[in-house]
Amino acid sequence: MAVLGVVQGISELLPISSTAHMRAIPALLGWPDPGSAFSAAMQLAALVAVIAYFWSDIVMLVRGSLTATARRDWKDRELRLAVALVVATIPIGIAGLLLTKVLNQCNSPLRAPVVVGIACFAMALLMGLAELSAQHKRGSEKLTLLDALLIGMAQVGALVPGFSRSGSTFTASLGLGFRRADAARVSFLLGIPAIVLAGGRELWLLHQAGLSAYGWQVLGIGLAVSSVSAYFAIWGLMRFLQNFSTWPLVIYRALFGLVLIVGAGLHWIQ
């Protein structure tokens, strides 16, 4: 569980697909698929890391939006960002409800290694195209409601293991002209409601399923380890993107996807 916690923590907030890694690593090691419900519950560790890293931003957002609402200043920047968070969550919320039965099956066709590999490789191509065409001119404070809606629609792709929530939103942000570090900030902040909804729902389902005390203990260990690794993943990514392009991440995604496709084809991964 500690191993999966580290894998989840690092891969959840980097644009490399945590669900792909949580599907591939156990398969390569001969472990059973933990399932999308487990992966979604583990996303709460990423939520803790994001809140910890962007604490000052979040406090300003909450305080500013409440103050703006009280004085009815509908053009306030913080209030507009808060509304953008809600708008960006609507598409994935609807799609998640419609596909919940398929997504939560351990033997779901969407979680087949070859599908995960193809999705991972396809997102690598999209990230590469975004890097080539991106203007890198806009700051995160320039986010509009239309931007939020478009990024939210891209976030729906994260429901397919391999595409990645952070990868989808980060790529969409790059395509909309945001600077790399600002695209990552937008991706992290807009992902907070989606992570809360997905992780909270799966925790409730685990509770309803009667998860044992030992099971909660094991999950808690995984969440703790994942939170720490996720925080350092954010810290490293933000500093990396301030000085370098995303090409190392693009290449890694492409190679990882190819390994999954070949591994599935040669029956190395069941």
N, C-alpha and C positions, 0 to 999 in steps of 0.2 A: 504493500500500500504506500509506503514511503517513496518507493521508486516511481510509482504512478503519480504520486503527488508532485514530485519534482518535474516529471515530464509534463504534467498538466499545467503547473505554475509557469514554466518557461514558455511552453508553446501556446498557451492561451492568449497571451498579450503580445507575442510576436506574430507578424503576419505570415505564419507558416502552418497554421491549422492544428489546433489542439486535438480536435476530434480525430483527425487523421493519425496523429501520433498515438493517441489513446487506443486507436483501433490497430495500428501497425505494430507498435512495440510489444503488446501482449501476444499478438499473433506470431511475431518473430521469435519470442521467447517460449512459445508453446503454452501461454496462459489463455484462459477463456476471455472472450470479449466482455468487458465490464458493462457494455450497453450505454445507450445515449442518456438514459436517466441518471446513471452514476456520473457520467461526464458532465451533464448539466448541473448536478448538485455540486460537483467539484468547482464549477465556475464561480461559486460564491467566494472562493479563495482569491480569485482574480478581482472580484468586487472589493474585497478588503484591501488589496494592494493598490487598486486604482484610487480608492478613497483616501488611503494613507498618503499616496504620492501627490495627489491633486487636492489635498485637504483645504488649502487656502483658497484655491479656485472655487471649490464647492461651497465653502462658507460664504464667499463673496456672491456666488450665484444665488444661493438661497436667501441671504439677507437682502441683496439688491432686488431680486424679483418680488419679494414680499413688500418691500418698501415702495417699489414702483406700482405694485397693485393697489396699495393703500392710497397712494396719491393719484392713481389712475393715469400714470404715465406709460401709455401702451407702446411708446417708442424706445423705452429704456433698453439698453444693450443686454443687461443681465436677464430681464424679463423675456426678451426675444430669444435668448439662448435657452432659457427654461422651456419655453414653448417649443423650440426646435427639438429639444430632447424628447418631448412627447410625440411630436410629428414623426420623428425618425423611428420611433418604436412601433407605430401603428402597422406598417406593412408586415414586419416579422411577427407581430402579435397575431394578426389574422392568419398568416400562412402557417404559423406554428400550431394554432388550434385546428386548422383543417388537416394537417398532416401528422397530428400527434400519435395516432395509432401506428402509422408506418414508422415514424422516427423512433419510437420507444421500444421497438422489437429488437432483441439482440441479433436475430437472424434476418433483420430488415435487408432487402436488396440494396438499399442505399448505403449500407455499411459493408458491402462486399469489398474486399481488398482492391480488386481491379477498378471498381467504381471510384473508390477513394483515391487511387493512384491517378486516374484520368482527371478527376476534379482538381487534384493538387497540381498536376502539370498544366491544366488549362488556366488555373489562376496565376501560375508563374508566367504564362504568356501574356495574360492581361496586365499583370504588374509590370512586365517589361515594356509593353506598349505604353502604359501610363507614364513610366519613367522617361521614355523617349519623347513623348508628346507634351509632358507637363511643363508649365511655365514657371512654377515655383515663385509666384509673386504675391499671393494672398496670405494674410495672417488669419488666425483662427477667429479674431474679433470681427472679421468680415462675413462670417457665416450668415446665410439668409435662410428663410423658411423653405425656399425652393431647394437650396443646397441640402437641407436636412431631409427633405422628402426623397430626393434622389439618392442620398447616401443610405437612407432607410430602406429604399427599394433594393439597393445593392446588398444590404445586410441580409436580405431574405436568402441569398445564395448560401449563407453560412449554415442553413438547415441541412445542406448536403455535406457530409463529412469530406473534408479535403479542400473545400473552398475557403473556409475560415471566416469568422465574423470580423476579426481585426484586419484580415487580408482584404476582404470585400470592401469594408468601409474605408480602409487606408487607401486602397487603389482608387475608389471613387473620389475620395478627397483630393488625391493627386491629379486625377483627371479634371477636377473642377478648378485647378490652378493653385491650390494651397502649397505653401512651402512644406518640405518633408517633415520637419519637426512639428509644424502646425497641423499637418494632415494627421500625424499620429495623435496629437492632443485632441483633435476633433473626433477621431476614431474612438479613443478611450472614453471621452465624456459622453458621446452619443450612445456608447454601448452600455452605460450604467443601467438604464431602465430595462433593457433586454436581458442583461445578466440577472438582475433582481427577479424578473418575472420567471425566467427559465429555471434558475437555481432554486428559488422559493417554491415553485410549483413541484419540482422533483423531490425536494425535501418533504413536502406534504404528502406526496404519493408514497415515499418510502415509509413515512409514519403510518399511513393508512394500510400499507402492506404488512405492517407488524415487524419492522426491522428490529432485530434483537439488540439488547444492550451492548453485546460484543460488537455487533455490526456498526452501531453508532460510535463506539469507541474507535474502531478501525477507520471509519469515515472521518472522525474528528482528527485523527493523526494525519490522515492524508490532506485534510483541509489546512492544518497548521503548517505542514511542510510546503504545501503548494502556495500558501500566502507569502511565505518568505521568499521562495524562488520567484514568484510572480513580481514581487516588488523590485527585486534586483533585475529582472527582465525589463521592466519599464525603465528603470534607471539607466541600464546599459543601452537600450534602444534609443532613448531620447538624446543621449550624448552621441551615439553613433550617427544618427540622422542629421545632427547639426554640422557634421563634417564630411559625411560620405553619402554616396548614392545608395539605392536599394538593390543594386545588382548582386551583391553577395547573397541576399535573401532570395532574390529571383532564381539564381543558379541553384541554391540549396533546395528550394521548392521543386524545381524541375527535376533535379537528380533524385530527390526523395520520391517524387511521383513515379519516375521511371523504375526505381527499385521495387516499388509496390506492384507496378504493372508486370514487370518481369518475374517478380517473386510469385505473384498469383498465377501467371502463365506456366511457370515451371513447378507449381504446387509446393513451393517453399513456404508459402503462407496459405493456410487453409481458411 
